[in-house]
Amino acid sequence: MGNSVKRTKRMRARRLTQGLCPHCGTDSRGSKFRYCEKYRRQRRRWRRRRHEQRGGDLCNVCLRQPAQDQLRSCRHCREMKRKAREKLRDEVYAAYGGYRCKFCDETRIEALQIDHVADDGADHRRRIGRGGQALYSWLKRHNYPSGFQVLCASCNTVKRICGFVPPVAEHRRQGCLSRRVTLSK
């Protein structure tokens, strides 16, 4: 390795520790990215050009590995996205008391949901675009506001139909879970 390459590596490492873009030295402390926006755009253009030169069979995310069959991303990028989604979900549930239903102590992850305490979930989902992952992202961006809770699907349904969630022992007595409830309009 030549001296100029070593010098460049040292300079970029120093810039990185100072919170600057390693490539051009502009301040990138307010950004969640390592490089400045200008350099990131330039890198995307380079990758797109390389992608087109190779025939367009590469992953649309990393533009490095071949895409899988009908999918537009490689296995590695799909796995990274899945891990990021799981991490975000874990953070959201941890902020609202963990993977445990507030009323019945259900702990199966697939049965748990984030519930709007004020029953304005439909209006809220319309405002932010949709639910699921978009709701998790919204909650994180807004520092996990109050007005949300973790409920299992059963308690959430009982709350929607009966208007409240009675204690577990009373679920069956009131008939919300023991018989089929029909909604009349």
Order of alpha helices (4+ residues) and beta strands (2+ residues): alpha-alpha-alpha-beta-alpha-alpha-beta-alpha-alpha
